[in-house]
Amino acid sequence: MSRTVLIVEDEQTVADLLKDYLQTAGFEIHIIDNGDEVVAWVRQNIPALILLDIMLPGKDGISICKEIRTFSSVPIIMATAKIDEIDRLIGLELGADDYICKPFSPREVVARVKAVLRRTEGDKSNSEDLISIDKEGYRIFIQDLDLKLTKVEFQLFTILYSQPERIFSRDQLIQKIYQDHRIVSDRTVDSHIKKLRLKISRAKPNLDLIGSVYGIGYRFQSPTSY
């Protein structure tokens, strides 16, 4: 498993400080100081996690996060000096796994990196033990129990499952499922999610795989109750 952390930071002193602390914690480090170089590097390499500053020369961190999420679910922690809630929500909708605000303690960054990796790696192993997917048959099994999903329910589940803990807005889910651009309301998504949760609970009572994030959307969360 990769132990490489990609630090995307244009302030050399900050990048070097994070590098020293993360190397001491056992990680390998690669540093990029220009936003235009990040996506190509990530396509060619498989980092364990990305520490991504929002304000960068070239492409900004929000654009980079959005582009990476089109082809990779690598954990991303965004670093920002902007603390207003709008920037936080935009980043989360684009797929950031966590935030840390500048100025920060390098020890806190190391702790956040370890916590995100524990969560994402744990989600993957737990999920694979519990869930199996038949893509050709549009079927989801929870410990060999067929959930008997509709096509839309199957699509919702697999989209959320593909990137554990990533928050998908209702609009993002609509765009991914209804690619013919038909007009679909948020309530339609909520209705499908409700039915999906009901089928999961019938198969495994007390198992809550689909989490709600108030005012934003939904995410696949760690299967802890089985």
Buried (B, 14 or more C-beta within 10 A) or exposed (E): EEBBBBBBBBEEEBBBBBBEBBEEBEBBBBBBBEBEBBBEBBEEEEBBBBBBBBBBEBBBBBBBBBBBBEEBBBBBBBBBEEEEEEBBBBBBBBBBBBBBEBEBEBEEBBEBBBEBBEBBBBBEEBBEEBBBBEEEEBBBBBEEEBBEBEEBBBBBBBBBBEBBBBBBBBEBBBEEBBEEEEEBEEEBBBEBBEBBBEBBEEBBEEBBBBBBBEEBBBBBBBBEEE
